[in-house]
Amino acid sequence: MAAPLDLDQLHTFISIVDTGSFTRAADEVHRTQSAVSMQMRRLEDRIGKALFEKEGRMNKLTEEGERLLTYARRLLHLNRETLAAFDDKALEGTVRIGVPDDYADRFLPEIMARFSRSNPRVELSVLCEPTVNLADQIRRGNLDIALVTQCEDTRPSEIVRNEPLLWVSSASHMVHEESILPMAFGRPTCQWRQMATELLDASGREYRVLFTSWSANVITAAVLAGLAVSVLPECALRPGMRVLGEADGFGALPDCKIGILRGHSSRPEIVDALARHISESLDNISVPLTDETGTFDFAALATARGRRLKPNHIMPGW
C-alpha cells in the first residue's frame, strides 16, 4: 500500500503557489528556505513528477503541479473540516468577503443564507468591487476570500462556475440596429470590454463607447433605457433585456470563469466553510428557465436548472 501524502508538504506547496515565491512561502510556514526546497523535492519524489519549472528567475507550476494543486487544496480543506467536526466550539468571528456587483444580486442571497444558517455566530463583512480591486485587496490582506472573474492579470483562482457571456440590449428598443453601435462597458481594463471590442473590430462593426463604469447597475441602467448595448454574464441578465446573437451581427463570446481567491486569514477554518458554501451555492443556482416561446420563470431561479439562453430571448418586465 502506498504511503499517504504529507499534509505539511502540501501546505508548503500551496503557500508557494499563493505567495508566488519560495522565500515568501518560507516566512508563511515558519521554515527556512532550504527546508522549504527540501520539502518540495521530497513531494516531487513522492508524486514522481516535477511540480515546478524555471521561467527566467521565477518558478512556475508544471502541468502536473497544476493538477496537484487542486487535490492539495481539497486535502487541506478536508483536514481542517475534519478537525472542526470534532471541535466542541462553534465557528465564530468575522470573515471578509469580496464580490463584484455583477454577481452580487444573483449569488449573494443564496451564499449568505446558506452560510448564516450553518454559522450563526460568524459575521460576514461584504465588499462589492470589481475583480481587479478585489484581487488587490486579497493581496494586501484586507479580504479573507473573494468571488472573482478569472483574469489573465490575477493569480489563478479555484474555478467554481463557468458563466456564458452574452451581448444584451433593451427588449423595448432597437438600439442594436443603429449604424454606429452605442456601447456601455466597464473601464478600459475590463476583460469583458476587451473581448467585446476585439470581436466588433474583427467584424468591422462601427461602435462608440457612450457609458463607462465599474458599476454593474450603471451598465444595466444604460441597457434597459435603450441607450446602449453591452456584454453581461448570464447571471446578470435582468427583466426587459434581450439577448443578441449572430443573426443580429454579434459573434459568440467566450464563457467567463468564476472562481474563489483566498487571503491569508488567521481563521482558515471559517474561510474554508464559506468557500464550501460558495461552491455549493453556485452549483445550485440556475439560469432562468425557458420554454420554446422564450418565456422565463424567475420564481424557479433559486432551485432549478434551466437551459442556456438563446439569442433573441427576451427577459420580460416585472
C-alpha positions in Angstrom: 0.0 0.0 0.0 1.4 3.4 -1.0 2.3 5.8 1.8 -0.1 8.7 2.3 0.9 12.2 1.2 2.4 14.5 3.8 0.0 17.3 4.7 2.8 19.6 5.8 4.4 19.3 2.4 1.1 20.0 0.7 0.6 23.1 2.9 4.0 24.4 1.9 3.3 23.6 -1.7 0.1 25.7 -1.6 1.9 28.5 0.2 4.5 28.7 -2.6 1.7 29.0 -5.2 -0.3 31.6 -3.2 2.6 33.8 -2.2 4.4 33.5 -5.5 7.8 32.5 -4.2 9.8 30.0 -2.1 11.1 32.9 0.1 7.7 34.3 1.0 6.3 30.8 1.5 9.2 30.0 3.9 8.0 33.0 6.1 4.4 31.9 5.8 5.1 28.3 7.1 7.8 29.4 9.5 10.6 27.4 7.9 14.0 28.2 6.3 14.1 28.5 2.5 16.3 25.4 2.3 13.8 23.4 4.4 11.0 24.5 2.0 13.1 23.5 -1.0 13.8 20.1 0.6 10.1 19.6 1.3 9.3 20.2 -2.4 12.0 17.8 -3.5 10.5 15.1 -1.3 7.0 15.9 -2.5 8.2 15.6 -6.2 9.9 12.3 -5.3 6.6 11.1 -3.7 4.5 12.2 -6.7 7.1 11.0 -9.2 6.6 14.2 -11.3 8.3 17.6 -11.5 6.0 20.2 -9.9 7.9 23.4 -10.7 9.9 24.7 -13.7 12.0 27.7 -14.2 10.8 30.7 -16.2 13.5 33.2 -16.1 14.2 33.9 -12.4 10.7 32.7 -11.4 9.4 29.3 -10.6 6.1 28.3 -12.3 3.9 25.3 -11.9 4.2 22.5 -14.4 1.1 20.9 -15.8 1.4 18.2 -13.1 1.9 20.9 -10.5 -1.4 22.5 -11.6 -3.2 19.1 -11.2 -1.7 18.5 -7.8 -2.7 22.0 -6.6 -6.4 21.1 -7.0 -6.0 17.9 -5.0 -3.8 19.6 -2.4 -6.4 22.3 -1.6 -9.1 19.6 -1.3 -7.0 17.6 1.1 -6.0 20.5 3.3 -9.7 21.7 3.4 -10.9 18.2 4.3 -8.3 18.0 7.0 -9.4 21.3 8.6 -13.1 20.3 8.2 -12.4 17.0 9.9 -10.8 18.7 12.9 -13.5 21.3 13.1 -16.2 18.5 13.1 -14.7 17.3 16.4 -14.3 20.7 17.9 -16.9 21.5 20.5 -16.6 25.2 19.9 -18.8 26.5 17.1 -17.2 28.8 14.4 -17.4 32.4 15.5 -15.7 35.6 14.4 -15.7 37.8 11.3 -14.9 36.9 7.7 -14.3 39.5 5.0 -15.7 38.5 1.6 -15.5 40.5 -1.7 -17.9 40.0 -4.6 -18.2 42.0 -7.9 -21.6 43.6 -8.2 -22.1 41.8 -11.5 -22.6 38.6 -9.4 -23.9 40.1 -6.1 -27.6 40.2 -7.0 -27.8 36.7 -8.2 -25.3 34.9 -6.0 -25.1 36.7 -2.6 -28.6 35.9 -1.3 -28.0 32.2 -1.6 -24.5 32.3 -0.3 -25.4 34.4 2.7 -28.4 32.4 3.6 -26.7 29.0 3.5 -23.6 30.2 5.4 -25.5 32.1 8.1 -27.8 29.2 8.8 -24.8 26.9 9.4 -22.7 29.5 11.1 -24.9 31.9 13.0 -22.0 33.3 15.2 -19.9 34.4 12.2 -20.2 38.0 11.0 -20.0 38.5 7.2 -18.3 41.7 6.1 -19.1 42.1 2.4 -17.3 44.4 -0.1 -18.6 44.8 -3.7 -15.9 45.9 -6.1 -14.5 44.9 -9.5 -12.3 41.7 -9.7 -9.1 43.7 -10.1 -9.8 45.6 -7.0 -10.7 42.5 -5.0 -7.6 40.7 -6.1 -5.5 43.7 -4.8 -7.4 43.7 -1.5 -6.7 40.0 -1.1 -3.0 40.6 -1.8 -2.9 43.4 0.7 -4.6 41.3 3.4 -7.8 43.3 3.5 -10.0 40.4 2.5 -10.2 36.8 3.6 -11.9 35.5 0.5 -13.3 36.8 -2.8 -15.5 35.6 -5.6 -13.9 36.8 -8.8 -13.8 36.6 -12.6 -10.6 34.7 -13.5 -8.4 37.1 -15.5 -5.0 36.8 -17.0 -3.6 39.5 -14.8 -4.7 38.0 -11.5 -3.4 34.9 -9.8 -5.2 31.6 -10.5 -8.4 31.1 -8.6 -10.4 28.0 -7.7 -12.9 27.8 -10.5 -16.4 27.1 -9.3 -18.6 28.1 -12.2 -18.4 28.8 -16.0 -20.9 31.5 -16.9 -21.9 32.4 -20.5 -21.1 35.9 -21.6 -23.8 37.5 -23.7 -24.5 40.5 -25.9 -27.6 42.3 -24.4 -29.8 45.2 -25.4 -33.2 46.5 -24.4 -36.2 44.4 -25.4 -38.2 47.6 -25.9 -35.7 49.4 -28.2 -33.8 48.7 -31.4 -30.5 50.4 -30.4 -28.6 47.3 -31.6 -29.6 48.2 -35.2 -28.0 51.7 -35.2 -25.3 52.2 -37.8 -22.8 53.3 -35.2 -23.4 51.0 -32.2 -23.6 52.7 -28.8 -21.9 50.6 -26.1 -21.8 50.6 -22.3 -18.8 48.9 -20.7 -16.6 48.6 -17.7 -13.4 50.5 -17.5 -10.8 50.1 -20.4 -9.0 47.4 -18.3 -12.2 45.3 -18.1 -11.7 41.8 -19.7 -15.2 41.6 -21.0 -14.9 45.0 -22.7 -11.6 43.9 -24.3 -13.2 40.7 -25.7 -16.3 42.6 -27.0 -14.3 45.3 -28.7 -12.0 42.8 -30.3 -15.0 41.0 -31.8 -16.6 44.2 -33.0 -13.3 45.3 -34.6 -12.8 42.0 -36.3 -16.3 42.1 -37.8 -15.8 45.7 -39.0 -18.8 46.9 -36.9 -18.6 50.6 -36.1 -19.3 51.5 -32.4 -18.7 54.2 -29.9 -18.5 53.8 -26.1 -21.1 56.1 -24.5 -21.0 54.8 -20.9 -18.1 53.6 -18.9 -18.4 52.5 -15.2 -17.2 49.8 -12.8 -20.8 49.6 -11.5 -23.0 46.9 -13.0 -26.0 48.9 -12.0 -24.9 51.8 -14.3 -24.3 49.4 -17.2 -27.7 47.7 -16.6 -29.5 51.1 -16.5 -28.0 52.2 -19.8 -29.1 48.9 -21.5 -32.6 48.9 -20.1 -33.1 52.6 -21.0 -32.3 51.6 -24.6 -29.2 53.8 -24.7 -26.6 51.2 -25.4 -25.7 47.5 -26.0 -23.4 45.8 -23.5 -22.0 42.4 -22.6 -23.1 40.7 -19.3 -22.7 37.3 -17.8 -25.9 35.2 -17.9 -26.4 35.6 -14.2 -26.6 39.4 -14.5 -29.5 39.5 -17.0 -32.5 41.5 -15.9 -36.2 41.6 -16.9 -36.6 43.7 -20.0 -33.3 42.7 -21.6 -32.9 40.9 -25.0 -30.0 38.5 -25.8 -28.4 39.3 -29.1 -26.7 36.6 -31.4 -25.1 36.0 -34.7 -28.3 36.8 -36.6 -28.1 40.3 -35.2 -24.5 40.6 -36.2 -22.9 39.8 -32.8 -20.4 36.9 -32.6 -20.3 34.4 -29.8 -18.3 35.4 -26.7 -16.2 33.0 -24.6 -17.5 31.9 -21.2 -16.2 33.7 -18.2 -14.8 31.6 -15.4 -15.9 32.5 -11.9 -13.5 31.5 -9.1 -12.5 31.9 -5.4 -9.5 33.7 -4.2 -8.3 33.2 -0.7 -6.3 35.6 1.5 -4.0 34.7 4.4 -6.6 34.5 7.1 -5.9 33.9 10.8 -9.1 31.8 10.8 -8.8 29.5 7.8 -11.5 27.2 9.1 -14.0 30.0 8.7 -12.8 30.7 5.2 -12.9 27.0 4.3 -16.5 26.8 5.5 -17.5 29.9 3.5 -15.7 28.7 0.4 -17.6 25.4 0.6 -20.9 27.2 0.8 -20.0 29.4 -2.1 -19.2 26.4 -4.3 -22.4 24.6 -3.3 -24.5 27.7 -3.8 -23.2 28.4 -7.3 -23.7 24.8 -8.2 -27.3 25.1 -7.0 -28.2 28.4 -8.7 -29.8 28.1 -12.1 -30.2 30.4 -15.1 -33.8 31.4 -15.9 -35.9 28.5 -17.2 -37.2 28.9 -20.7 -39.8 27.2 -22.8 -39.9 27.2 -26.6 -41.7 30.5 -26.7 -39.0 32.3 -24.8 -41.0 32.7 -21.6 -39.0 32.9 -18.4 -39.8 31.6 -14.9 -37.9 33.8 -12.4 -39.5 32.1 -9.5 -37.6 28.9 -10.3 -34.2 30.6 -10.2 -33.2 29.5 -6.7 -33.8 25.8 -7.0 -33.9 24.6 -10.6 -31.6 24.2 -13.5 -32.5 25.7 -16.9 -31.3 25.6 -20.5 -28.8 28.3 -21.6 -30.3 31.3 -23.1 -30.5 31.6 -26.9 -30.2 34.7 -29.0 -33.4 36.7 -29.3 -34.8 35.5 -26.0 -36.4 38.5 -24.2 -36.4 38.9 -20.5 -39.9 40.2 -19.7 -40.5 43.1 -17.3 -41.6 42.6 -13.7 
